[in-house]
Amino acid sequence: QYAIENLFSIRKDKFAHYPAVPEECDVVDREEQITFELGLDESIDKQEMLDIFQFDPDFDAHETAWKQIKIQILGEDSDDEDSSHDNEANPHNAIDLDTTTPAGELTANAAEFSALTKNTTIQDFTEQELVHLRRTIYLTIMSSVGFEECAHKIAKLDLPQGAEIEVCKMIIECCSQERTYLRYYGLLGQRFCLLHLPWQYAFIQCFSEQYTMIHRLETNKLRNVAKFFAHLFSTDALPWSCFSIIKLNEDDTTSSSRIFIKILCQELAERLGLHSLKKRFQDPNMSDTFASLFPMGLNVRDTRFSINFFTSIGLGVLTDKLRLHLKDAPKLIAEHQRKQHLLHEKPQLLAKKQGQSDDSNYDSDSSSSSSSSSSSSSSDDSSKSSSSSSSSSSSSSSLVSEAIV
C-alpha cells in the first residue's frame, strides 16, 4: 500500500526527481545532436564483436584518432575537464595524455600479465553459487505440481559433485516451514533415497545432523521433521541402523530430543502397526542398533527411564523385554559383583599357590639330600664288609694249602 502511494505521488510530480536523461549524461546540445533514422526493412551492421575484448596492436594510433574525434564533438574544454577531474579523484593514478607508450612495450606487458594470471586459481568465498543453487532448488520444490515432477526437475539439474546434501537440506527445510506436515515432502525424499545410494547417504547424514541440532527447532518444525523421517523409515527408504545415534537416557536427551523421539515412534506405530514395530525393534540381528534405545545393561536407571518413557507415550508394549530384564537385574548385578570379586582375588590366590609350591620344592630338595647321604654311608659299609670277607677268604685258603703240605 505504501509503495503504491509513493508511486502515485511520483507520478503526480511528473517524475521531477527521475529525469529521462541524467544531467551528467546530457553532454550534447539538442541542436548539435545527430539523429539516425533506420527503417525496419534495412539491414543493420550490429557489430557484435565490439562487445568482446580483443588486443589492439595499434592501440596508440586508434587512441589518438579517438581523442581528435572527441575534441571535434565535445570541444577541448571537456577533455581538459575530464583529465583534471580524474587527477583530482585519484592523484596516484593520474595519467599524462600527451605521453605515449610504444606498442612493443604494451605487447610485452600484456604477455607478462597473461602469464601471471594463467596459473592463478580464484576461490570464491562469497558462496554465490551455493546461494544460487539453493534458490533454484527452493523454486523448483515450490513450483512443482507433484513429487514426481519435482524429483525429475531436480535430477536434471547440473549439480556439482557433493551437492546432494544441499538438496536434502532444502527438502527438509521446506518441509519444516509448512504449517502442517505434507506427504509431498516424504514422497519426494523417498524417491531420492531409492534413486541412488549417494542420496541415501546424504539423508542419513541429515538425520544425524537434525537429531544433534533438534533443540534449535520450534515445536511445529520439530513435528514436521519427525514425521518426514518417520515416512522414510516406514517405507525402508532409510536403513533402521540410523537409530544407533539415539541414546535414550536422562543424561543424553533433552526435552526437544524426547519430543522428537516420541513423535517419530508414534508415527512409526501408526504407519506400521504396534505388532510390526515391536517385531522390528526386537529383531535379534538389530540388537546392537537398538541397544541405546532399549538399554539392557547393568545400569538399571537407564532401563527404568526407557520403560517409563515408552509407557508414557502409549507404547509400553515395546518394553516387555526391558521389564523382564529389570526383574532379573538384582541377580545379574550380584553375579557381576561376584565375578568382579573373583577377578580381584585371583591374583592373590595365584601368589599364595606360588608360595606353597616354592615351599614344597624346598622340602623335596632337603629329603633328596638326606637320602643321598644315607646311600653313601651304606655303600661305605658294604665296601668294608666286602674287604673283610676277601681277607677272611685269603686266610682260609692259606690254611688249606698248609694242611696239604
RAPE-V762579 format. One record per backbone hydrogen bond with DSSP energy under -1.0 kcal/mol. NH is the residue of the N-H (numbers start at 1). CO is the residue of the C=O. E is the energy in kcal/mol with one decimal. If there is no record, write none. Layout:
[[NH CO E] [NH CO E]]
//
This chain:
[[5 1 -2.3] [6 2 -2.1] [7 3 -2.0] [8 4 -2.2] [9 5 -1.9] [10 6 -2.0] [11 7 -2.1] [12 8 -2.1] [13 9 -1.6] [14 11 -1.5] [15 10 -2.2] [26 22 -1.1] [27 25 -1.7] [46 44 -1.1] [50 47 -1.4] [51 48 -1.5] [52 49 -1.2] [59 56 -1.0] [62 58 -2.2] [63 59 -2.6] [64 60 -2.2] [65 61 -2.2] [66 62 -2.3] [67 63 -2.0] [68 64 -1.8] [69 65 -2.2] [70 66 -2.6] [71 67 -2.3] [72 68 -2.1] [73 69 -2.0] [74 70 -3.0] [75 71 -1.3] [80 76 -2.0] [81 77 -2.5] [82 78 -2.4] [83 79 -2.0] [84 80 -2.4] [85 81 -2.4] [86 82 -2.3] [87 83 -2.1] [88 84 -2.2] [89 85 -2.2] [90 86 -2.2] [94 91 -1.0] [106 102 -1.7] [107 103 -2.2] [108 104 -2.1] [109 105 -2.5] [110 106 -2.4] [111 107 -2.2] [112 108 -2.4] [113 109 -2.5] [114 110 -2.3] [115 111 -2.0] [116 112 -1.9] [117 113 -2.2] [131 127 -2.1] [132 128 -2.4] [133 129 -2.5] [134 130 -2.5] [135 131 -2.2] [136 132 -2.3] [137 133 -2.5] [138 134 -2.4] [139 135 -2.5] [140 136 -2.1] [141 137 -2.5] [142 138 -2.4] [143 139 -1.8] [150 146 -2.0] [151 147 -2.6] [152 148 -2.1] [153 149 -2.3] [154 150 -2.5] [155 151 -2.2] [156 152 -1.3] [159 157 -1.9] [163 160 -1.8] [167 163 -1.4] [168 164 -2.3] [169 165 -2.2] [170 166 -2.1] [171 167 -2.2] [172 168 -2.3] [173 169 -2.5] [174 170 -2.6] [175 171 -2.1] [176 172 -2.3] [177 173 -1.3] [185 182 -1.2] [187 183 -2.4] [188 184 -1.8] [189 185 -2.7] [190 186 -2.3] [191 187 -2.2] [192 188 -1.8] [193 189 -2.3] [194 190 -2.0] [196 192 -1.3] [200 196 -1.3] [201 197 -2.7] [202 198 -1.9] [203 199 -2.0] [204 200 -2.1] [205 201 -2.1] [206 202 -2.0] [207 203 -2.2] [208 204 -2.0] [209 205 -2.3] [210 206 -2.9] [211 207 -2.3] [212 208 -1.8] [213 209 -2.2] [216 213 -1.6] [217 214 -1.4] [222 218 -2.8] [223 219 -2.2] [224 220 -2.0] [225 221 -2.4] [226 222 -2.3] [227 223 -2.2] [228 224 -2.0] [229 225 -2.2] [230 226 -2.0] [231 227 -1.8] [232 228 -1.5] [233 229 -2.4] [234 230 -2.5] [235 231 -1.4] [236 233 -1.3] [237 232 -2.2] [238 232 -1.4] [242 239 -1.4] [243 240 -1.7] [244 241 -1.6] [245 242 -1.4] [246 243 -1.5] [248 292 -2.0] [249 247 -1.4] [258 254 -2.2] [259 255 -1.9] [260 256 -2.3] [261 257 -2.4] [262 258 -2.3] [263 259 -2.6] [264 260 -2.3] [265 261 -2.6] [266 262 -2.5] [267 263 -2.3] [268 264 -1.9] [269 265 -2.4] [270 266 -1.9] [271 267 -1.9] [272 268 -3.0] [273 269 -1.5] [277 273 -2.4] [278 274 -2.6] [279 275 -2.1] [280 276 -2.0] [281 277 -2.4] [282 278 -1.8] [283 280 -1.2] [286 283 -1.4] [287 284 -1.0] [290 286 -1.8] [294 290 -2.5] [300 298 -1.4] [303 299 -1.3] [304 300 -2.5] [305 301 -2.0] [306 302 -2.2] [307 303 -2.1] [308 304 -2.3] [309 305 -2.2] [310 306 -2.3] [311 307 -2.0] [312 308 -2.0] [313 309 -1.3] [314 311 -1.1] [315 310 -3.0] [318 315 -1.4] [319 316 -1.6] [323 319 -2.0] [324 320 -1.9] [325 321 -2.4] [326 322 -2.4] [327 323 -1.9] [328 324 -1.9] [332 328 -2.1] [333 329 -2.8] [334 330 -2.5] [335 331 -2.6] [336 332 -2.3] [337 333 -2.5] [338 334 -2.3] [339 335 -2.3] [340 336 -2.3] [341 337 -2.4] [342 338 -2.4] [343 339 -2.4] [344 340 -1.8] [345 341 -2.1] [346 342 -2.0] [349 345 -2.3] [350 346 -2.4] [351 347 -2.2] [352 348 -2.4] [353 349 -2.7] [354 350 -2.2] [355 351 -1.9] [356 352 -2.2] [357 353 -2.3] [358 354 -1.6] [359 355 -1.9] [360 356 -2.2] [361 357 -1.8] [362 358 -1.7] [363 359 -2.0] [364 360 -2.2] [365 361 -1.7] [366 362 -1.9] [367 363 -2.3] [368 364 -2.1] [369 365 -1.7] [370 366 -1.9] [371 367 -2.2] [372 368 -1.7] [373 369 -1.7] [374 370 -2.1] [375 371 -2.0] [376 372 -1.6] [377 373 -1.9] [378 374 -2.1] [379 375 -1.8] [380 376 -1.5] [381 377 -2.0] [382 378 -2.3] [383 379 -1.8] [384 380 -2.2] [385 381 -2.5] [386 382 -2.1] [387 383 -2.0] [388 384 -2.1] [389 385 -2.3] [390 386 -2.0] [391 387 -1.8] [392 388 -2.3] [393 389 -2.3] [394 390 -1.7] [395 391 -1.8] [396 392 -2.1] [397 393 -1.7] [398 394 -1.5] [399 395 -1.7] [400 396 -1.9] [401 397 -1.7] [402 398 -1.8] [403 399 -2.1] [404 400 -1.7] [405 401 -1.7]]
//
